[in-house]
Amino acid sequence: MKGVGEGFFDDFYLKLCAAFEDKFLGLGRQLEAEKKGKCQDILRTYSQSAHQKIEEFKIIELKKKQGQPDLDMACDDNIRYSQEFINIHGVMVEKPFVYKKTYVEVRGENRSDMFGHKLTGLARLYGAQYESLYISMAVEDFYWAQFQYESGNKKESCEFLLDAFSYINSCVSHYDSTESPEYHRFRVDFDKACKKMNSSIGGRNKLKDLDYLKEVMATFLKGVAPICRYKYKSEALEKVTIHLCQYDQKKNPNKWDDDKGERENTIRNRVSKWAKTDLKVSFNNYINDKSKDKV
């Protein structure tokens, strides 16, 4: 994801961050109104704890990306004075070390019993714990989303932010059976951004996929120019386009299956572009001298 479709999620990320922070401050005011003690201090404690936890996970993540995973020295299996071997299907292999788990791994384990953004099981039997779990998950995802955004993983960042917003929203509303209309609006905007990104990637891949046809066009123009010339540029462009389409159909028949004319139009646009730029001289030699004005 990094470096791909970066601009599609910038505005969405900023809006969602602002919405989350507004909800978090609103939760503080709500708890104060309900006279649950020094609520601002309580929320500050949650934030500090989550921030510290994420800082540790950031180190684990960076080391793993550098090919130097962090050994979990709290695990007794890693305390060794010599090589240890284990039997796997009759083959003796060196006993693997246990490394610290990433945030995504730990997060997945801790939330494996959740259904969507809804806590299940014993956690729901205790009101205070029920709220505190959502607050913890919300601020942890919020700080992790910031780290992902700074790392260039903008789509993943927004996914974590959406979860964080849902969790904090449940705390504010004391209700998590359904998502709020505000969450659904953000979800729709996120899905639209994903579609734009996928469309952009598809377009880039399609253009790259057809790059080989430039050489085919150059060879075609070189071979037929001395023999056949056209009076009008539009006529010449159409002839070249037909040739390239036929060539591509033979080379990539699967690309034309169920095609609604998109590939042909893309080739036509590429031919027009090459005739004005890289293959301008060759194309002008392909048409009648009288019509050799600027392409």
TANORLIN-V551938 format. One record per residue. N is the residue number from 1. RES is the residue in three letters. OMEGA is omega in radians with two decimals (NA if undefined). D_FIRST is the distance of its C-alpha to the first C-alpha in Angstrom with 2 decimals. Layout:
n=N res=RES omega=OMEGA d_first=D_FIRST
n=N res=RES omega=OMEGA d_first=D_FIRST
//
This chain:
n=1 res=MET omega=-3.04 d_first=0.00
n=2 res=LYS omega=3.09 d_first=3.76
n=3 res=GLY omega=-3.10 d_first=6.24
n=4 res=VAL omega=3.09 d_first=5.41
n=5 res=GLY omega=-3.03 d_first=7.87
n=6 res=GLU omega=-3.03 d_first=8.58
n=7 res=GLY omega=-3.04 d_first=12.09
n=8 res=PHE omega=-3.01 d_first=11.85
n=9 res=PHE omega=-3.09 d_first=11.65
n=10 res=ASP omega=-3.12 d_first=13.85
n=11 res=ASP omega=-3.14 d_first=17.14
n=12 res=PHE omega=3.14 d_first=16.28
n=13 res=TYR omega=-3.11 d_first=15.30
n=14 res=LEU omega=3.13 d_first=18.59
n=15 res=LYS omega=-3.11 d_first=20.65
n=16 res=LEU omega=3.06 d_first=19.56
n=17 res=CYS omega=-3.13 d_first=20.23
n=18 res=ALA omega=3.14 d_first=23.60
n=19 res=ALA omega=3.13 d_first=24.40
n=20 res=PHE omega=-3.12 d_first=23.76
n=21 res=GLU omega=3.11 d_first=25.91
n=22 res=ASP omega=3.11 d_first=28.56
n=23 res=LYS omega=-3.11 d_first=28.73
n=24 res=PHE omega=3.09 d_first=28.98
n=25 res=LEU omega=3.11 d_first=31.84
n=26 res=GLY omega=3.10 d_first=33.39
n=27 res=LEU omega=3.11 d_first=33.41
n=28 res=GLY omega=3.13 d_first=35.31
n=29 res=ARG omega=-3.13 d_first=37.85
n=30 res=GLN omega=3.14 d_first=38.23
n=31 res=LEU omega=3.08 d_first=38.97
n=32 res=GLU omega=-3.14 d_first=41.40
n=33 res=ALA omega=3.12 d_first=43.19
n=34 res=GLU omega=3.08 d_first=43.49
n=35 res=LYS omega=3.10 d_first=45.10
n=36 res=LYS omega=3.08 d_first=42.95
n=37 res=GLY omega=-3.13 d_first=43.76
n=38 res=LYS omega=-2.97 d_first=41.91
n=39 res=CYS omega=3.12 d_first=38.69
n=40 res=GLN omega=3.09 d_first=36.99
n=41 res=ASP omega=3.13 d_first=37.62
n=42 res=ILE omega=3.13 d_first=36.30
n=43 res=LEU omega=3.10 d_first=32.99
n=44 res=ARG omega=3.09 d_first=32.80
n=45 res=THR omega=3.08 d_first=33.30
n=46 res=TYR omega=-3.11 d_first=30.44
n=47 res=SER omega=-3.13 d_first=28.15
n=48 res=GLN omega=3.12 d_first=29.42
n=49 res=SER omega=3.13 d_first=29.10
n=50 res=ALA omega=-3.14 d_first=25.50
n=51 res=HIS omega=3.13 d_first=24.61
n=52 res=GLN omega=3.14 d_first=26.39
n=53 res=LYS omega=-3.12 d_first=24.71
n=54 res=ILE omega=3.09 d_first=21.17
n=55 res=GLU omega=3.10 d_first=22.27
n=56 res=GLU omega=3.12 d_first=23.33
n=57 res=PHE omega=3.10 d_first=20.13
n=58 res=LYS omega=3.10 d_first=18.22
n=59 res=ILE omega=3.12 d_first=20.56
n=60 res=ILE omega=-3.12 d_first=20.04
n=61 res=GLU omega=-3.10 d_first=16.23
n=62 res=LEU omega=3.12 d_first=16.63
n=63 res=LYS omega=3.13 d_first=19.41
n=64 res=LYS omega=3.12 d_first=17.61
n=65 res=LYS omega=3.12 d_first=14.80
n=66 res=GLN omega=3.14 d_first=17.82
n=67 res=GLY omega=3.14 d_first=19.44
n=68 res=GLN omega=-3.11 d_first=22.12
n=69 res=PRO omega=-3.04 d_first=21.91
n=70 res=ASP omega=3.10 d_first=24.41
n=71 res=LEU omega=3.09 d_first=27.60
n=72 res=ASP omega=-3.06 d_first=28.81
n=73 res=MET omega=3.06 d_first=32.35
n=74 res=ALA omega=-3.14 d_first=33.39
n=75 res=CYS omega=-3.11 d_first=33.34
n=76 res=ASP omega=-3.12 d_first=36.78
n=77 res=ASP omega=-3.13 d_first=35.47
n=78 res=ASN omega=3.14 d_first=34.11
n=79 res=ILE omega=-3.05 d_first=37.60
n=80 res=ARG omega=3.09 d_first=39.14
n=81 res=TYR omega=3.09 d_first=41.90
n=82 res=SER omega=3.14 d_first=41.41
n=83 res=GLN omega=3.08 d_first=39.24
n=84 res=GLU omega=-3.10 d_first=39.15
n=85 res=PHE omega=3.08 d_first=38.79
n=86 res=ILE omega=-3.12 d_first=38.30
n=87 res=ASN omega=3.08 d_first=39.32
n=88 res=ILE omega=-3.13 d_first=36.67
n=89 res=HIS omega=3.08 d_first=38.43
n=90 res=GLY omega=3.14 d_first=41.25
n=91 res=VAL omega=3.13 d_first=39.20
n=92 res=MET omega=3.13 d_first=39.37
n=93 res=VAL omega=3.14 d_first=36.05
n=94 res=GLU omega=-3.13 d_first=35.22
n=95 res=LYS omega=-3.10 d_first=34.31
n=96 res=PRO omega=3.07 d_first=30.66
n=97 res=PHE omega=3.10 d_first=29.98
n=98 res=VAL omega=-3.11 d_first=28.33
n=99 res=TYR omega=3.11 d_first=25.39
n=100 res=LYS omega=-3.11 d_first=24.26
n=101 res=LYS omega=3.12 d_first=21.80
n=102 res=THR omega=3.13 d_first=18.45
n=103 res=TYR omega=-3.11 d_first=18.15
n=104 res=VAL omega=3.13 d_first=16.22
n=105 res=GLU omega=-3.14 d_first=19.02
n=106 res=VAL omega=3.13 d_first=21.81
n=107 res=ARG omega=-3.14 d_first=20.52
n=108 res=GLY omega=3.13 d_first=20.41
n=109 res=GLU omega=-3.10 d_first=23.93
n=110 res=ASN omega=-3.06 d_first=25.35
n=111 res=ARG omega=-3.08 d_first=24.22
n=112 res=SER omega=-3.12 d_first=24.86
n=113 res=ASP omega=-3.13 d_first=27.98
n=114 res=MET omega=3.05 d_first=26.48
n=115 res=PHE omega=-3.02 d_first=26.47
n=116 res=GLY omega=3.08 d_first=23.65
n=117 res=HIS omega=-3.03 d_first=24.25
n=118 res=LYS omega=3.06 d_first=27.87
n=119 res=LEU omega=3.10 d_first=29.66
n=120 res=THR omega=3.04 d_first=32.13
n=121 res=GLY omega=-3.02 d_first=34.99
n=122 res=LEU omega=-3.09 d_first=37.10
n=123 res=ALA omega=-3.08 d_first=34.83
n=124 res=ARG omega=-3.12 d_first=35.98
n=125 res=LEU omega=-3.09 d_first=39.62
n=126 res=TYR omega=-3.04 d_first=39.56
n=127 res=GLY omega=-3.09 d_first=38.98
n=128 res=ALA omega=-3.14 d_first=38.26
n=129 res=GLN omega=3.12 d_first=35.97
n=130 res=TYR omega=3.12 d_first=34.20
n=131 res=GLU omega=-3.07 d_first=33.40
n=132 res=SER omega=3.11 d_first=32.60
n=133 res=LEU omega=3.11 d_first=30.03
n=134 res=TYR omega=3.14 d_first=28.13
n=135 res=ILE omega=3.13 d_first=28.41
n=136 res=SER omega=-3.13 d_first=27.13
n=137 res=MET omega=-3.11 d_first=24.08
n=138 res=ALA omega=-3.07 d_first=23.40
n=139 res=VAL omega=3.09 d_first=23.63
n=140 res=GLU omega=3.11 d_first=21.72
n=141 res=ASP omega=3.13 d_first=18.69
n=142 res=PHE omega=-3.14 d_first=19.22
n=143 res=TYR omega=3.10 d_first=19.24
n=144 res=TRP omega=3.09 d_first=16.26
n=145 res=ALA omega=3.10 d_first=14.29
n=146 res=GLN omega=3.12 d_first=15.60
n=147 res=PHE omega=3.12 d_first=14.51
n=148 res=GLN omega=3.13 d_first=10.84
n=149 res=TYR omega=3.13 d_first=11.12
n=150 res=GLU omega=3.13 d_first=13.02
n=151 res=SER omega=3.13 d_first=10.55
n=152 res=GLY omega=-3.14 d_first=8.00
n=153 res=ASN omega=-2.94 d_first=5.97
n=154 res=LYS omega=3.11 d_first=7.73
n=155 res=LYS omega=3.13 d_first=7.29
n=156 res=GLU omega=3.11 d_first=8.12
n=157 res=SER omega=-3.12 d_first=10.68
n=158 res=CYS omega=3.08 d_first=12.29
n=159 res=GLU omega=3.09 d_first=12.66
n=160 res=PHE omega=3.14 d_first=14.56
n=161 res=LEU omega=3.10 d_first=16.46
n=162 res=LEU omega=3.09 d_first=17.60
n=163 res=ASP omega=-3.13 d_first=19.01
n=164 res=ALA omega=-3.13 d_first=20.63
n=165 res=PHE omega=3.13 d_first=22.20
n=166 res=SER omega=-3.12 d_first=23.58
n=167 res=TYR omega=-3.10 d_first=25.14
n=168 res=ILE omega=3.10 d_first=26.77
n=169 res=ASN omega=3.11 d_first=27.97
n=170 res=SER omega=3.11 d_first=29.72
n=171 res=CYS omega=-3.12 d_first=31.50
n=172 res=VAL omega=-3.05 d_first=32.72
n=173 res=SER omega=-3.04 d_first=33.93
n=174 res=HIS omega=-3.04 d_first=35.15
n=175 res=TYR omega=-3.12 d_first=33.81
n=176 res=ASP omega=-3.11 d_first=30.75
n=177 res=SER omega=3.09 d_first=31.96
n=178 res=THR omega=3.11 d_first=30.13
n=179 res=GLU omega=-3.14 d_first=27.36
n=180 res=SER omega=3.06 d_first=28.59
n=181 res=PRO omega=3.13 d_first=28.52
n=182 res=GLU omega=3.10 d_first=26.47
n=183 res=TYR omega=-3.12 d_first=23.72
n=184 res=HIS omega=3.09 d_first=23.86
n=185 res=ARG omega=3.10 d_first=23.58
n=186 res=PHE omega=-3.13 d_first=20.40
n=187 res=ARG omega=3.11 d_first=19.08
n=188 res=VAL omega=3.12 d_first=20.09
n=189 res=ASP omega=3.13 d_first=18.40
n=190 res=PHE omega=3.13 d_first=15.07
n=191 res=ASP omega=3.10 d_first=15.52
n=192 res=LYS omega=3.12 d_first=16.48
n=193 res=ALA omega=3.11 d_first=13.41
n=194 res=CYS omega=3.13 d_first=11.31
n=195 res=LYS omega=3.11 d_first=13.91
n=196 res=LYS omega=3.14 d_first=13.80
n=197 res=MET omega=-3.14 d_first=10.14
n=198 res=ASN omega=3.11 d_first=10.91
n=199 res=SER omega=3.13 d_first=14.13
n=200 res=SER omega=3.13 d_first=12.85
n=201 res=ILE omega=3.12 d_first=10.70
n=202 res=GLY omega=3.13 d_first=13.88
n=203 res=GLY omega=3.13 d_first=16.08
n=204 res=ARG omega=-3.14 d_first=14.57
n=205 res=ASN omega=-3.14 d_first=14.78
n=206 res=LYS omega=3.13 d_first=18.25
n=207 res=LEU omega=3.13 d_first=19.43
n=208 res=LYS omega=-3.13 d_first=18.39
n=209 res=ASP omega=-3.08 d_first=20.03
n=210 res=LEU omega=-3.12 d_first=23.21
n=211 res=ASP omega=-3.08 d_first=23.49
n=212 res=TYR omega=-3.09 d_first=26.04
n=213 res=LEU omega=3.11 d_first=28.41
n=214 res=LYS omega=3.12 d_first=29.17
n=215 res=GLU omega=3.09 d_first=31.21
n=216 res=VAL omega=3.12 d_first=32.83
n=217 res=MET omega=3.13 d_first=33.85
n=218 res=ALA omega=3.13 d_first=35.24
n=219 res=THR omega=3.13 d_first=37.30
n=220 res=PHE omega=-3.14 d_first=38.55
n=221 res=LEU omega=-3.13 d_first=39.70
n=222 res=LYS omega=-3.07 d_first=41.39
n=223 res=GLY omega=-3.03 d_first=43.20
n=224 res=VAL omega=-3.07 d_first=44.55
n=225 res=ALA omega=-3.12 d_first=45.08
n=226 res=PRO omega=-3.04 d_first=48.57
n=227 res=ILE omega=-2.98 d_first=49.71
n=228 res=CYS omega=3.07 d_first=48.26
n=229 res=ARG omega=-3.11 d_first=47.56
n=230 res=TYR omega=-3.09 d_first=46.77
n=231 res=LYS omega=-3.09 d_first=48.36
n=232 res=TYR omega=-3.14 d_first=45.44
n=233 res=LYS omega=-3.12 d_first=41.85
n=234 res=SER omega=3.12 d_first=40.66
n=235 res=GLU omega=3.13 d_first=42.64
n=236 res=ALA omega=3.12 d_first=41.20
n=237 res=LEU omega=-3.13 d_first=37.59
n=238 res=GLU omega=3.13 d_first=38.27
n=239 res=LYS omega=3.14 d_first=39.85
n=240 res=VAL omega=-3.14 d_first=36.93
n=241 res=THR omega=3.12 d_first=34.44
n=242 res=ILE omega=-3.14 d_first=36.53
n=243 res=HIS omega=-3.10 d_first=36.71
n=244 res=LEU omega=3.11 d_first=32.95
n=245 res=CYS omega=3.12 d_first=32.31
n=246 res=GLN omega=3.13 d_first=34.95
n=247 res=TYR omega=-3.10 d_first=33.55
n=248 res=ASP omega=3.11 d_first=29.99
n=249 res=GLN omega=3.12 d_first=31.50
n=250 res=LYS omega=-3.09 d_first=33.26
n=251 res=LYS omega=-3.09 d_first=30.34
n=252 res=ASN omega=-3.09 d_first=27.65
n=253 res=PRO omega=-3.12 d_first=29.75
n=254 res=ASN omega=-3.14 d_first=27.02
n=255 res=LYS omega=-3.08 d_first=25.03
n=256 res=TRP omega=3.12 d_first=28.11
n=257 res=ASP omega=3.13 d_first=28.67
n=258 res=ASP omega=3.12 d_first=28.80
n=259 res=ASP omega=-3.09 d_first=27.63
n=260 res=LYS omega=3.14 d_first=29.10
n=261 res=GLY omega=-3.10 d_first=29.56
n=262 res=GLU omega=-3.10 d_first=26.01
n=263 res=ARG omega=3.10 d_first=25.81
n=264 res=GLU omega=3.12 d_first=29.27
n=265 res=ASN omega=3.11 d_first=28.52
n=266 res=THR omega=3.11 d_first=25.46
n=267 res=ILE omega=3.13 d_first=27.77
n=268 res=ARG omega=3.12 d_first=30.46
n=269 res=ASN omega=3.12 d_first=28.31
n=270 res=ARG omega=3.11 d_first=27.29
n=271 res=VAL omega=3.13 d_first=30.98
n=272 res=SER omega=-3.14 d_first=32.01
n=273 res=LYS omega=-3.13 d_first=29.56
n=274 res=TRP omega=3.12 d_first=30.60
n=275 res=ALA omega=-3.14 d_first=34.23
n=276 res=LYS omega=-3.04 d_first=33.88
n=277 res=THR omega=-2.98 d_first=32.00
n=278 res=ASP omega=-3.08 d_first=31.63
n=279 res=LEU omega=-3.08 d_first=34.37
n=280 res=LYS omega=-3.11 d_first=36.60
n=281 res=VAL omega=-3.13 d_first=39.64
n=282 res=SER omega=-3.13 d_first=39.55
n=283 res=PHE omega=3.12 d_first=39.16
n=284 res=ASN omega=3.08 d_first=42.03
n=285 res=ASN omega=-3.09 d_first=44.19
n=286 res=TYR omega=-3.13 d_first=43.45
n=287 res=ILE omega=-3.10 d_first=45.13
n=288 res=ASN omega=-3.12 d_first=48.74
n=289 res=ASP omega=-3.07 d_first=49.91
n=290 res=LYS omega=-3.10 d_first=51.05
n=291 res=SER omega=-3.14 d_first=47.58
n=292 res=LYS omega=3.00 d_first=45.86
n=293 res=ASP omega=-3.05 d_first=44.90
n=294 res=LYS omega=3.12 d_first=41.48
n=295 res=VAL omega=NA d_first=38.60
//
